[in-house]
C-alpha cells in the first residue's frame, strides 16, 4: 500500500514522503507568502490624464430618480439604431413621469411605462426596431482582448469601455451582459423592442442572454440607486401596486443639460497600458491578504475604473 493510499484511507497525514520531507499535521504544505503587488487603486493613482476619456454628452443619459442621478453611457457602435431611438425618446420627454416597475433579486431593475393597457404615445420615436444583438466585427475598431478563456465566446475583452465579445469565425461582435449593463426589454419576437422599456443588470452576470437581447450601454454612476431598491413581490420582481413604483423625474441626453449641471465623469481607456495594469492587478493579486492568486479573470469581473472630476 503506497503512502498516498494510506493517507486517503486514514484521512490524516501519518507518513513521510519519499526524500524524508514530512507534511504538516493538517495535511497541506505551508504556502509561501505572496509578494506585494500593485492594486487597482495603485494603478489609478499612477495613471496619466491620457489614460482617461470624458463621456460624450451626446451619448450620455441622465435618469433622475428620488435618490439622485443615474448616469448611463450609450454604445452606438453596437446598437446604433437603438441609441438614436432612445435619445429621441428622451428628447420627447417620453420617460419623464414614468417609473421603475421591476426589481428582481440577482437579476435586473427595469423601467418604462407601467400602464400596458393605455401606454404613453410616442412622437417621432419608434415603438419597435430590428434587433441589434450583434454587429460585424469590422464595426468595432476599439477591441482590447483579455488573455483568459471564456465559456460564452471565442474572444472577450473591452471595446472603448464596454465589456464585449466576438467570434472570428462568424465575424460578429456583441456586448456582454455584465453587472451594470443596460439592455432593451422585448417580447418573444426578436424585433419587438425599441428602447421604451430598459433594464440594468443588478446581479450575477446573465451571460446566456448575450446575443439574445439588444444591449445599448452601461451605467457609469448611480448603480446603488438601482441595485438597492426594494425587490418587487410579484413574479419576476414586478411591483404590484402603483405606490411601489419608483418615479422617474426626468430622463435626458446630457448634451441637452446646461453644462454647469452636467456630471463630469471619466472612464479609463480600456486600450491603455493603465487599464491592462488594472486587469493584471485583479488577475494576479499580491499579498499579504491574498493567499492564492487566481491567475485568471472573468470578463464581468474585470474592472473598468471611472472617476468624477470636481
N, C-alpha and C positions, 0 to 999 in steps of 0.2 A: 504494500500500500504506500503510495508516494505521499510526500509531505502535503501537497495541495489537497489531496483527497481527505487526509486526516483532519486538516483544518476545516474543511467544509462540513464534514460529518459531525465534528465536535462542536462547531460553531464558535470556537475560541482559538487563539494562537497558542500552540503548545509544542512548537518545533522550531528548529534553527534551519534556515535556508542554506543551500549549498554555498560554501565560501565562508560560513561562520557568522553571517550577519543576522542578528536576532531582530525580529519585528517588535515594535512596542506592544504592550499588553492589550491595547484597544484594537489591534489588528490592522492598522494602516500606517504607512510611512509618514513621518512628520514632513509636512510641506514646507518648503523654503519660503521665507517672506518675499513677497513680490516687491520689486523696486518701485519707488515712487515715480509716477509719470504725470504728464500734463493732463489736466481735466478740461472739459469743455469750457468751464469758466476761465481757465488759464488761456485757452485759445482765443476766447472772445476778448480778454483783456489785452492780449498781444496783437490783435488784429489791426489792420490799417483801414482808413476810410474807403480805399478802393476795393476792400473785401465785402462791402455792403452796397445795397441798392435801395433807393427810395421807392415806395409804392407809386405806381402810375395812377394819378387821381381819376383818370377816365376808365380805369379798370378796377376801381376800389369802391366798395359799397359800405355805407354806414347804416346799420339797423339799430334804432334807438328803442330799448325796452326799459321797463321800470328800473332795473338795476344799473343801467348805463348804456354804453355804446359797444356794439359788436362790429368789428372791422373784418370785412371779407374781401379777399383778393380774387378776382376772376382770372381764369386761364383761357383766354380766347384762342390760343394756339390749338387747344384740344377740343373746344366746344364753341367755335366762332358764331354760329347762328344763335345758340342759346345765350351766349354772352350779350349779343346785341339785343335779343328779346328781353332779357332780364333788365338790362339798362333802360329799355323802353318802358317796361312795366314800372320801374322806379320813377321815371320821369313823368309817367301818367299818374303818379301817386297811388298806384294800384294797391300796394301793401299797407299804406298808411291807414291805421284803424283796424286792420285785420289782426291776426293773433297767432301765437304759438299754440298749436292744437294737440300736440302729441309729445310725450316724453317717455320713452320706453327704456327701461333699465338695461344697461350694457348693449345698447343698440343705437337709437337715433333720437334727436329732437327735430320736430317737423313744424313748419309754419305755412300759412296760406289762408284760404277762405274757409271758415268753419261751416258756412251755410251751403250745403251741397244742393239743396232744393231751389234756392234763389241766389245763385252765385253772382258775385260782383261783375258787372260787364267790363270788358276791355275796350280800349280805343284803337290805337294803331297796332298794339302788340298782338301776337298770335297765341291762341289757346294751345295749339299743338305744333310740333315741329318734327322733322325727320330726326331719328335718333342719331346721336353723335357719341357712340360708345367707344369708337376708335378713330384714329386718323392715320394717314400714311406717315411712316417714319420720316420721310423726307421733309415733312412739315415741321418737325421738331429738331431744330439745329442746336439746342442748348442742353442735350442729354449728357449727364456725367454718371457713368456706370459705377455701381457698388461692386466690390470684389467678391461678395459671397453669393452662394446659390439661393434660389428662391423656389418655393413649391408651386407658385402660381404663374410664373412667367420665365421665359428663357433668359431674359436680362431685366434687371431692375436698377433703378438709380433715381436721379432727380433731374428735372427739367426746369431750369430757371426758378427753383424754389418749390417745386411741386413734386411729390413722390410719384414716380411714373414707371411704366414697364413697357417692354417691347418684344416683338417676336421677329427676328430677322428672316425667318422662313416665309412668313406671310407679309412682311413689310409693314406691319401695323404697330402703332404705339397707343398707349392709353394711360389715364390717370388711375391711381390706386386708391382703394377705399381705406385710407388710414384715418386715425383719430383726427378730428377737426376738418376733414374734407367735406365739401358741400356738394350734394347731388340733387338731381331733378326727380321729384316724385312722378310716378306714372302708374297706369293700369296694366293689364296684361299685354296690350299692344305695345310694341317697341316704340312706335311713333305717337304714343298717347300723352306725352308730357311736353311742356313748353317752357317751364320755369315759373309758373304761377304758384306751384307748390314745391317748396325746397326743404331739404333736411340737412343736418350735420351729424356726422358720426361722433357719438359720445362714449362708445365702449370699445371692446376689443375689435381690432380691425376685421371687418367682414369682407375679406378679400374675394370670397366666392361671388360677390356682387360685381367684381371687375368685369368690364365688357358686357354688362347686362343693364347698366344704368348710365345715363349721361352725367359725368362729374364735371362741375363747372368752376371749381376753385377750392379755397380753403379759408378757414377762419384764422386771421392773423392775431387778433386780440379780442378778448371778451369771452373766451370759452367757459370760464367759471360761471358766467351769467346764464349759460345754457345747460352745461353738464350737471349743475346742482339743482335744477328745477325739480319740483315735486313730480314723482312718477305718476303717469295717468292710470287710473284704476280700471279703465275699460280694456278689452283685448287690444294687444299691440301698443299699449301705453297711451291710447287716446283719452283726452279729458271728456268726462260725461256731461258736465254742466257748464253753462256759459261763464259762470263766475270763476271757474277753474282756468279758463283761457288766460294766457299771458298777452296783454295787448302790445301791439307794435305801434309806437307813437309815430315813427317815420322810417322810411327806407329810401335812402338817397344815394346817388352817384357822388363820390367825393368831389369830383370836378364841379358839381353844381352847388357845393357848400362854400361859403366865403372862406378864403384862405386862412384867416385868423382862427376859424373854427374847425379846421381840419386836424386830424390826428397825424402826428409826424412819426410814423413807423418805418423802420428799415428792416430788410431781410438780408441775411448773409448770403452772398452769391454762392450758389451751390457748384459753380465751376471754378471756385477759387481754391488756392492752396490752404487757406484758413479753414474752409469747410472740410476738406479732406483730412486735415488735422483733427477737426472736431469729430469726424466719424471714427478715426483711428483711436481717439481718446475713449470712445464708447466701445469699440471692438476689443481693445486690449487695455483694460483698466489696470492701474497700478495700485500698489499697497499704500498704507498698511491695512486699510479696512478690507479691501478685496483680497480674498484668499485664492481664488481661481479665476484667471482671466478667460473670458469666453472665446476670444479669437474669432468671433463671428458677430454679425449684426443683421437683424431683420430690417427690411425696408421701412416698416412703420415704426421702428424704434430708433431710426437714425435721426438725430436731432437737426432741426432747421432753425438756428437761432434767429430771433427777432429782437429788436430794441426800439425804444421810443426816444426820440430826440426831444430835449426840453427847449 
